[in-house]
Amino acid sequence: MPKRRYSSRVSDDPKRLIVVGDRVLITPEEGEERTNVGLYLPPSALEGRQVQGGRIVATGPGTPMAEPASMDEEPWKIHGADVKYLPMQAEMGDYALFFRKAAVEITFEGKTYLVVPQAAILVLVRGKHG
């Protein structure tokens, strides 16, 4: 089985964000939104919504799993450094709809991002490549 790669790099800068665990880093949608009749809603009107969308720019490795062989042994024994992860469904470039209240807003080098746990993602929109 080929090893699945995940992306935790946001830029080519030596200083970078590394997403940990089963979280994703999302660039939120910005600006105003139009209603069906063409009216523009300001960002303050959108704050009451429970769901938000954005583009995934980085993902963590997934949920760490216990080593099957280590479950029968003493927990204090030193085990291999190879950590196995349950892979994430979310991939870099996906558009995600997620629960707004589960997101944590951060600012890194002047850009705003949202850190969202995979469990808070409702749906993913993936292009033709996936």
Summary of the structure (lengths in Angstrom):
residues: 130
radius of gyration: 18.2
end to end distance: 18.1
largest distance: 64.7
contacts: 297
relative contact order: 0.26
helix: 11%
strand: 36%
